[in-house]
Amino acid sequence: MKKARMRQVFEHFDNEAKVFDESVLKSVPYYRQMIGVIIEMLPFPRQKKVVLMDIGTGTGNIAYNLKTAFPNSRLVCLDLSPKMLAVAGKKLARFKGVEYVLSDVAAYQFDRKYDAIVSSLTLHHLETDAEKHAFHKKAFKALKKGGVFINADIVVAPDKKMQAVNLAKWKDFILKSSSPEFVADRYKKYLAEDRPAVLLHELDSLRKCGFHAVELFWKYYNFAVYGGIK
């Protein structure tokens, strides 16, 4: 990843930590529904002592839902921003079995085996498809047999006209609860900081790593939830 761009990403989220929960509901279409899909697609008994990892924990929204759904789980929360993790720590304070890791996702090396690795609104910060594929390979190796990888993220269409529709629908959604200035700011950050991949390329990458039952679980224009099983 380009260091200057990742520094910009870091500063953006570190500065936005206190208002992220409000901002994400305006910026990401049906964000709560996306989280619900992640939880629903984890194929474990709710009381099982699973080992889970949340990549790009942010303020802990998905982590909170993971611990609520799987109260006996061991959960590792990884994020680039210390301020984000501080907010997450407060949100998850009532739960036991939560560990926090401050790291850049590209540099992070898994040090244990997981039943599931989930990621949200994070991997699109990796610069190239090759970097995303390298992460998919690391995640595959870090999963137990039968383990699950799920990613909720922003994606791009393989065609310019389709992508134009995606972006128009995204902006329309943001405008429902925000000003044109907020929309312009979000789009400016998108162009400067984000490097989303074509969805079909992501699914192919997972298959090439060895994942089976690779599936698109949910999609709203340029946002998707997808994954596979080891």
C-alpha positions in Angstrom: 0.0 0.0 0.0 1.1 3.5 -0.7 2.3 5.0 2.6 0.9 8.5 2.0 -2.6 7.2 1.2 -2.6 4.9 4.2 -1.5 7.8 6.4 -4.6 9.7 5.0 -6.8 6.7 5.8 -5.4 6.5 9.3 -5.9 10.2 10.0 -9.5 10.1 8.6 -10.6 7.3 10.9 -8.7 8.3 13.9 -10.2 11.8 13.7 -13.7 10.4 13.0 -13.8 7.8 15.9 -16.2 9.8 18.1 -18.7 10.4 15.3 -18.2 7.2 13.3 -21.4 5.4 14.5 -23.5 8.3 13.3 -21.6 8.8 10.1 -21.6 5.2 9.0 -25.4 4.9 9.1 -25.5 7.9 6.7 -22.7 6.7 4.4 -23.2 2.9 4.1 -26.6 1.8 2.8 -28.4 -0.6 5.2 -25.4 -0.9 7.4 -27.3 -2.7 10.2 -28.6 -5.2 7.6 -25.1 -5.9 6.4 -24.0 -6.7 10.0 -27.0 -9.0 10.4 -26.0 -10.9 7.3 -22.5 -11.5 8.7 -23.9 -12.9 11.9 -26.5 -15.1 10.1 -23.9 -16.6 7.8 -21.7 -17.9 10.6 -22.7 -21.6 10.9 -21.9 -22.2 14.5 -24.1 -23.1 17.5 -24.6 -19.9 19.5 -23.1 -21.4 22.7 -20.0 -22.9 21.0 -16.6 -21.7 22.2 -15.5 -20.4 18.8 -12.4 -18.3 18.1 -13.3 -15.3 15.9 -11.4 -12.3 14.4 -12.9 -9.0 13.4 -10.7 -7.2 10.8 -11.3 -3.5 10.8 -13.1 -3.4 14.1 -13.6 0.4 14.0 -15.9 1.4 16.9 -16.9 -2.2 17.6 -20.3 -2.5 15.9 -19.7 -5.9 14.3 -17.6 -7.1 17.3 -20.5 -6.2 19.6 -22.9 -8.3 17.5 -20.4 -11.2 17.3 -20.1 -11.3 21.1 -23.9 -11.0 21.6 -24.5 -13.8 19.1 -21.7 -16.0 20.4 -21.2 -15.1 24.1 -18.7 -17.9 24.7 -16.4 -16.9 21.8 -12.9 -15.7 22.0 -12.8 -12.5 19.9 -9.7 -10.7 18.5 -10.4 -7.1 17.3 -7.9 -5.6 14.9 -7.8 -2.0 13.7 -5.3 0.6 12.5 -6.7 3.4 14.6 -6.1 3.5 18.4 -9.0 6.0 18.9 -11.4 3.6 17.1 -10.2 0.7 19.3 -10.7 2.9 22.4 -14.3 3.5 21.5 -14.7 -0.3 20.7 -13.2 -1.1 24.1 -15.9 0.9 25.9 -18.6 -0.6 23.8 -17.4 -4.1 24.5 -16.5 -3.6 28.1 -19.2 -5.9 29.5 -17.9 -8.9 27.5 -15.2 -11.3 28.5 -12.8 -12.9 26.0 -12.0 -9.9 23.9 -8.5 -9.0 22.7 -7.5 -5.8 20.9 -4.7 -5.6 18.3 -3.5 -2.3 16.8 -2.1 -3.1 13.3 -2.3 -2.3 9.7 -4.2 -5.1 8.0 -1.6 -5.5 5.2 1.3 -5.9 7.7 -0.6 -8.1 10.2 0.6 -11.8 10.5 -2.0 -14.2 12.0 -0.6 -16.0 15.0 -3.4 -18.5 15.7 -6.2 -20.5 14.1 -9.7 -19.2 13.8 -13.2 -20.6 13.3 -14.1 -17.4 11.5 -12.5 -14.3 10.2 -14.8 -11.4 9.3 -13.9 -8.1 7.8 -15.9 -5.0 7.2 -15.2 -1.8 5.2 -11.5 -2.4 5.4 -10.0 -4.5 2.7 -10.9 -1.9 0.0 -8.0 0.2 1.5 -5.5 -2.4 0.1 -4.0 -0.8 -3.0 -4.2 -3.6 -5.6 -6.0 -6.9 -6.4 -2.7 -8.6 -5.7 -2.6 -7.2 -2.2 -6.2 -8.2 -1.6 -5.4 -11.7 -2.8 -2.4 -11.9 -0.6 -4.6 -11.1 2.4 -7.1 -13.8 1.3 -4.3 -16.3 1.3 -3.2 -15.3 4.8 -6.8 -15.6 6.0 -7.3 -19.0 4.4 -4.1 -20.3 6.2 -5.3 -18.8 9.5 -8.6 -20.6 9.4 -9.3 -24.0 10.9 -10.7 -26.6 8.5 -14.4 -25.7 8.0 -13.6 -22.1 9.1 -15.4 -19.2 7.4 -14.2 -16.0 5.9 -16.8 -13.2 5.4 -16.2 -9.7 4.0 -18.6 -6.8 4.0 -17.2 -4.1 1.8 -17.5 -1.6 -1.0 -17.0 -3.0 -4.5 -17.0 -1.8 -8.1 -18.8 -2.9 -11.2 -16.9 -4.4 -14.2 -18.5 -1.9 -16.5 -18.3 1.9 -16.4 -22.0 2.5 -17.0 -22.9 0.0 -14.3 -20.5 1.7 -11.9 -22.0 5.1 -12.7 -25.4 3.7 -11.6 -23.8 2.3 -8.4 -22.3 5.6 -7.5 -25.5 7.5 -8.3 -27.5 5.2 -6.1 -25.0 5.5 -3.3 -25.1 9.3 -3.4 -28.9 9.2 -3.5 -28.9 7.1 -0.3 -26.6 9.5 1.5 -28.7 12.5 0.4 -31.7 11.0 2.2 -30.2 11.9 5.6 -27.3 14.3 4.8 -26.5 17.5 3.0 -25.0 17.8 -0.5 -21.8 19.0 1.2 -21.6 15.8 3.2 -22.1 13.7 0.0 -19.3 15.7 -1.7 -17.0 15.1 1.3 -17.7 11.3 1.3 -17.1 11.1 -2.4 -13.9 13.0 -2.2 -12.6 10.6 0.5 -13.7 7.7 -1.6 -11.7 8.8 -4.5 -8.6 9.7 -2.4 -8.6 6.7 0.0 -10.5 3.7 -1.4 -9.4 1.1 -3.9 -12.4 -1.3 -4.1 -12.2 -4.3 -6.3 -14.5 -5.8 -8.9 -16.8 -8.2 -7.0 -16.3 -11.1 -9.4 -12.5 -10.7 -9.0 -12.9 -11.0 -5.2 -15.0 -14.1 -5.5 -12.4 -15.6 -7.9 -9.6 -14.7 -5.6 -11.3 -16.6 -2.7 -11.7 -19.7 -4.9 -8.0 -19.5 -6.0 -7.0 -19.5 -2.4 -8.9 -22.8 -1.8 -12.2 -21.6 -0.4 -15.2 -23.5 -1.4 -18.9 -22.6 -1.2 -17.9 -19.1 -2.2 -21.0 -17.0 -2.2 -22.4 -13.5 -2.5 -24.7 -13.2 0.5 -26.0 -9.7 0.1 -25.6 -6.7 -2.2 -26.9 -3.2 -2.6 -25.3 -1.6 -5.7 -21.7 -0.9 -4.7 -21.8 -2.6 -1.2 -21.6 -6.4 -0.8 -21.2 -9.2 1.7 -19.5 -12.3 0.5 -17.3 -15.1 1.6 -16.4 -18.8 1.6 -15.5 -21.9 3.7 -12.1 -23.5 4.1 
